[in-house]
């Protein structure tokens, strides 16, 4: 299977690297085009990906064409090559561009799916959220699920929830990175070297998430299991609650949702 990216920004690069790292495809089976040819060369050559001059070349090369441009650019990119895309599987990673939009832009009968991935797909620990409404055959859907399972968790949501799923999965790595940085600073404050601090904090985040995924345990129960009566952890939990930790996280998501609705 050959994968072609129209647009090769951070998200497209993360997906490309993850698909190779996860063993889904070989590097030579990935190609891309972008407006800045010099930048494209810098982002493809070190990994063995192919660089193309035009979106038409990408469409001719690929079995799966990933639309990875800014949302406002999608129509201008898709319309000139809509006939070439009729025999391809089109996957969108453009935020907010959903089934109905592509039904209008693509030629009738084109197989397409809108998704929301996040950047940890680069290390095969990401999330790829599928829009439940699509025009794929069962075989095409199964093929894409298998493909993207190499880079992380794959799940589907209804169209009205796709934007929020994208916010939770796509924006939250920034919040987690801030949390890692803050815990790292706290560790450094108390004498732990910074490199060691970041490594142990990041592994703690990975391990806690993996524990929840594998056990399905409620996060509140996981928190309670670490909080002994009269112990140290509950003191920290109390301090976070007093400072509005959970409320701040929820408010951040609410603020993003408000901004998205204004677009």
C-alpha angles and dihedrals in degrees: 000000000000120000122204125192122205099200120018108209128137097296095047091047091050091052093046093050092045094050090054095041091049092052095244094126141354120258091247089060091065123081135169145182130204138170094251104063095186092052090046090055091051091051098045109034098064090056099041095248120146120249119212130192098220142027089239089061090050091051091050091050102044138071091195117038115200115204103212105162128112113289093249090054097052099090093047091051099043102042098065092052101035093117092051090051094056092089095041135079107246118207120186125205093172108123115244096007104119143174098289092049092054093044086060096044102040129066114268112274096024113145109236142161132186117217142177113214127173132222098257086075083087089074095035093253098101139107129245113193115199124207104240091221112072143133098240125125115240088256093052091047092050090048093053092045090053092046096051094040085076090068101043145289117354121200138156132228136180117266097257089057098045094088093050091045088052090050094050095045100032104039100034096073085071090055092047090049089053089050090050090049092049094049088046090053090050090051091049090049088059096047108271114133111252097240091052091044094055093045095051094043093048091049089049090055092047092046095047092050092047091049091054093046094049097043100032087218119162109259089231090058090049089053091048091051090062095043109084116191108271090001134134102258095058088056090059092044090053091051092050091049092049089053094049099250098160094037090053092053092050091046090053091056091046091052092052090048091053091050092048092052090054092058 
